């Protein structure tokens, strides 16, 4: 049975919803799944695009047909698509999303390979000139990984800003990084913050409040610029991280709470992620392959 508004008599919102979220205590697992589907059907601001099928990994070249199929799946549920790279087939994502009327946050993936950085930056600039980029994200957690200096990163950001001045430009990193680098905030048009209560070991009952604190910390150091949550999510399988436990119920609860809160407060949020990707088990441990709203076969999970 599909979820309908008149069937949610057990759903209770805390009088302190902004910190506690939905009162899930009286909901059965089936009712949770119905509410998850209802929340998804109302639409997200944005979702992170999962590029790779089983047997694929970064470095593999992806066809436009594969991207087109996945964009068509996501289109009914989101206004924005976030992509992470501009080469090896990733350049198809903003072009196809734009064709389907979706907006794009397009990332240039930067690291310690300077030649590859050149390819990414040039491809991002070209996509911007084509009109496929609504927000340009120059780098993702490259400071967190210690792969570039702040000085190198700022040079890349300024270069993109000068080349496509009609496009808002920012940099993505963990929310707390922006308190360390005011010069980075100064050069960005928008502050792009990743906020993961799961990776900080936060139990699900306190996860929404913890994410709000992450957002507030980034906002406190944003110099008045808009803060966008570029990644947040919860895995449904794998090993626990401190008090944070992956499970179907916890993944459902986190999605519902984060979507209701961000919508209510007009906070632009990109949910991580769209589809499960098997290759991530090696990089992110046992939870890595299970962050998607859809499974690896492109079927909605709940």
N, C-alpha and C positions, 0 to 999 in steps of 0.2 A: 504494500500500500504506500502511495506517495504521501509525503508530509503535506498537511494542509493547516492553515492558520487555526481553524476551529478545533484541531485535534491536539492542541498544545496546552491543555489545562494544567498539566504538571509542571510546565516550565515556569520558573520563578527567577526574577532578576533581583539581585541583592540591592538594598537601598543604597549601598556603596558600590554600585556597579563599576565605577571608574577604576576601582582597585581590585575588586574581587571577581567581577564578571558574572556569568550566569550561574544560578544555583542548580547544579546538575544532580543533586542528591537523590531526588525521587524519579529520575529518568532511567528507564531500562536501556540496555545496549541498543535494542532496536529503535527506541525513541531517540536515542543519541544520533544514530545513523540517519534517521529521518530529518532531524534538525540540521545535521551536517549538510545533507543534500539540499535542504531548503535554503540554508545560508549560501551555499555555492551557487544555487540558481538565481539568487538575488544579484550576483555579480561581484567580482573583485575589482579593486582599482587596478592592480597589476599582478603578474605572475612571472616568475623566472622560467625561461625557456630551457627545457632539458633536451639536449641535442642528440644524445647517442643511444642507439638501440643495443641489444645484446650483441656482444662480439665487437662493438665499436668502442673507441676511446679517443681522447684528445690526440691530434696528429693525423687521424683518419680524415679523409676528405668526404664531406657529406653532400648528397645531391639535393637539388632544389625540390625534387618530388617528395623526398622524405620530410623536408621542412614544411612544404605545402600541406601535407597530410596532417601534421601535428598542429599547425596554425589553425586549420579548419576545425580541429577538435577543441581548441582553446577559445576560439572566437566568441562563442555564445556566453562565455563566463567572465570575460575580462575586457578592460579598456586599453590596457598597456601590456606590452611584452618587454621583458628585459633580457638582453643577450649579452654574452660575456667576451666575445672575440669578434674580429672582423675578417678573419682569413680561414682557409681550409673548409669552406662551405658555410661558415657562420655568417658570411656576408649576405647569404640568401635570406636570413631571418628578417632583418628590417625591411628589405625590399618586398618580401611576400606579405609580412604583417601590414605594411603601409598599403599595399594593394587591396588588402581586405578591410581597410578603414581603421586599423588599430594604430595606436601611438607606440613609439619606440624609445626605450632607454637603451642605447647601444654602447657596449663596452669595448675598449681596446685592451686586450690582455697584455700587461707589461710584466717583465721579469728581468733576469740578469743576462739574457741573450739580446744584445743591443741591435743586432741585425733583424731579429724577429720583431723587436719593438718598432723599428722603422717600418716594417711591413704593416703592422697593426695600425700605427698612427696614420700612415698614408691612406690605408683603406678606410679608416674612420672618417678622415677628412673628405674623401671621395663620396662616401655615403651621405655625409652631411650636405655636400654640394648638390647631390641628387635630390635632396628633400626627404630623405628617409629617416633622419635623426631628429627626435624632439628633445632629448637630453643626451649629451655625450658624457660617458663615464670613462675618464682617462685613468685606467688602472684599477685593479681590484685587490686590496689587501697586500699590495707590494711592499708597503712599509712594515706591515705585520710579519711578512716573510723575510724581511731584511734583504730584499733583492735589489733595491735601488735606494739611493740617498734621497733625502727630502729635496735637495737642490736639483738633482736629476729629474725627479718627478715634476717639480714646478716648471722646469723648462718644457717638458712635454705638454703640460696643461696650457701654458701660455701659447705654445705653438698651435694647438688645436683652437684655442679661443681666437687667435688672430686669423686663422684660415677660414673658420666658419663662424663669424661674429653674430650671426642671426640665431645660433643654437646655444642654449644653456649648457654650461660645462661644469662638471664636478669630478670628484674622486671618491671611490668607495673604499671604506675600511671599517674595522670594528669601531663601534660608537665612541669608545674612550680615546681613540687616537687623535681626535680633533681637539681635545683639551691640551695635547702635547705640542701641536704644531699650529699656532695662530697664523703663521705665514701661509700655511696651506689653506686654511679657511678664507683668508683674505683674497687669494687668487681664484677661488672657486665661486661660481654663481649660486650653486646649491650645495648643501652638505648631504652626502649620501652615506647613511649609517647602517651597518649590519647589526642586528640585535637578536641574539640567541640566548634566551634563558636556559635552554637545554644544555648548551656547552659550558655554562657556568654552574651546572649541577643543581639547578633550582627545581624543587618539587612542583608538580603540575598545579597544585592548589594555589601557589604563590607566583606562578609564571607570568600571568598578565601584569600583576603589579611590578614584577621585576623588569619586564619589558618596558613598562611605562617609565621606570626610573632610568633605564638605558636611554630612552628617547629624550628624557629631560636633560640628562647629562650632555648629550650631543647638542641639544637646543641651547643650553646654558653657555656653550662655547661657539655658537654658530654666528656670532656677530650680527644677529638679527636676520640672517638668511634662512630661507626655507630648509627644513630638515626633512628628508625623505627616508623612510625605512626601506632599504634596498633588499634586505633579506631578513626573513624570520620564518620559523617553521618548527615542526616537531616530528621526529621519526616514529613509525609505528612498529618497528622491529629492531632487534639488536641489543647490545649490552647497555646497562645503565651508566650514566655519567653522574657520579655523586648521588644526589637525591632525585635526579631527573631520570624517569623510567620510560623507555619506549614501549608503547602499547597502542592498540587500536583505539581504546577509549581515550587515552591521553592525547593522541594525535587529533582525534575528533574535537575534544574539548578546546585544545589550543587554537585550532583553526576557527572555531565558532567565536571564541572570546576575542581573538585578535581582529577578526573581521568586523564584529559588532563595535568594538572600541574604536578602531581606526575610522570606520564609517561615521560613527556618531561624532567624532572629534575632527573630522575632515583632515585626517593624517594620511598622506599618500604612502601606501604600503605595497611592496611587492612580496608576494608569498613565495616561499621556497619549499617545494618546487612543483613543477608541473608533472613530470613523469619520473618514475623510478629509473635509476641508471646503475646497472650492475658493476661497471668499472670502478665506481667510487668506493667499493668495499676495501680495496687496497689502500687508498689515500685517507679514508675517514673512519676506518675500523668497521665493525659489524653493522653499525647503523647507516653507513654511507649510502647504501643502495635503496633506502626506504623512506625518503623524504617526500615522495611524490603524492599528489592528489590522485593521480592515475598510476596504475602499476606499470611494469615494464612492457606489458602487452597493450598499453594504451586504453585500459578499461578502468573506469572509476572504481576506487577501492571500496567505498562504503555505500 
